[in-house]
Amino acid sequence: QVQLVESGGGLVQPGGSLRLSCAVSGSIFSINAMGWYRQAPGKQRELVASISTAITHSVKGRFTISRDNAKNTVHLQMNSLKPEDTAVYYCNTVPYISAYWGQGTQVTVSS
């Protein structure tokens, strides 16, 4: 059974940093691109960063996505956070599979 569990969110001041983690169980990790998505209040869920199976980390502006193939985990390092980054963050495959959505982790950027 596939399960994705996000963690690492919290309240941070503007300009701060957070590192999110996603533990992936099941057989999907080694054969799928993975991504971090977010959904802000009143907005559609959007893809923030993605990473293929061929690489271990990728920089997307202020965010760096990485994957640990030995531990079946995906991380999102977020720097220079802004209030508009406030959202619930989720991990999933890319493209996503609806059945894999987890609970997400809340990130709030506020002073």
C-alpha positions in Angstrom: 0.0 0.0 0.0 1.3 3.4 -1.0 1.5 6.1 1.7 3.1 9.5 1.7 3.6 11.3 5.0 4.7 14.9 5.0 6.3 16.7 8.0 8.4 19.7 8.9 6.0 22.5 8.5 5.4 25.3 11.0 5.3 29.0 11.6 8.3 31.0 10.3 9.0 34.7 10.0 9.5 36.3 6.5 13.1 35.6 5.3 13.3 32.4 7.3 13.8 28.8 6.2 12.1 25.5 6.6 12.9 22.0 5.5 10.0 19.7 4.7 10.2 15.9 4.5 8.1 13.3 2.8 8.4 9.6 3.7 7.2 7.4 0.9 6.2 3.8 1.5 5.3 1.3 -1.2 7.0 0.6 -4.5 6.5 3.9 -6.3 9.6 5.8 -5.1 12.3 4.3 -7.3 10.2 4.5 -10.6 8.5 7.8 -10.4 9.4 11.5 -10.5 8.4 13.1 -7.2 7.2 16.6 -6.5 6.1 19.0 -3.8 2.8 20.7 -4.3 1.1 23.4 -2.3 -2.4 24.8 -1.8 -3.1 28.2 -0.4 -6.5 29.2 1.0 -8.9 29.8 -1.9 -6.4 28.7 -4.5 -5.8 25.6 -6.6 -3.1 23.2 -5.7 0.1 23.9 -7.6 3.4 22.1 -8.3 6.3 23.9 -6.5 9.2 21.7 -7.4 9.8 18.3 -9.0 12.7 15.8 -9.3 13.3 12.9 -11.6 14.7 9.6 -10.6 18.0 10.4 -12.3 19.1 13.1 -10.0 19.3 13.7 -6.2 18.7 17.4 -5.9 17.4 20.3 -8.0 17.3 24.0 -7.3 14.1 25.9 -8.1 14.8 29.5 -7.2 14.5 29.8 -3.4 13.6 26.1 -3.1 15.7 23.0 -3.4 14.1 19.6 -3.8 16.1 16.5 -3.0 15.5 12.8 -2.8 17.2 10.1 -0.7 16.8 6.9 -2.6 18.1 4.8 0.2 15.5 6.1 2.7 12.6 6.7 0.2 12.3 10.3 1.3 11.9 13.6 -0.5 12.8 16.9 1.0 12.1 20.5 0.2 14.4 23.1 1.5 12.7 26.5 1.5 14.8 29.7 2.0 13.9 33.4 2.0 10.3 32.5 2.7 7.6 35.1 2.0 4.1 35.5 3.3 2.8 34.3 -0.1 4.5 30.9 0.5 1.9 30.2 3.2 0.0 27.1 2.2 -0.4 23.4 3.0 2.4 21.5 1.3 2.0 18.0 -0.1 4.3 15.5 -1.9 3.1 13.2 -4.6 4.3 11.7 -7.9 4.7 13.8 -11.0 2.2 13.8 -12.5 0.2 13.3 -9.4 -2.0 10.4 -8.5 -5.1 11.5 -6.7 -5.1 8.4 -4.4 -1.7 9.3 -3.1 -2.5 12.7 -1.5 -1.6 12.7 2.2 -2.5 15.1 4.9 0.1 17.6 4.0 2.1 19.9 6.3 1.1 23.5 7.0 3.6 26.3 6.4 2.8 29.7 7.7 5.0 32.7 7.0 4.2 35.6 9.2 5.7 38.1 11.5 
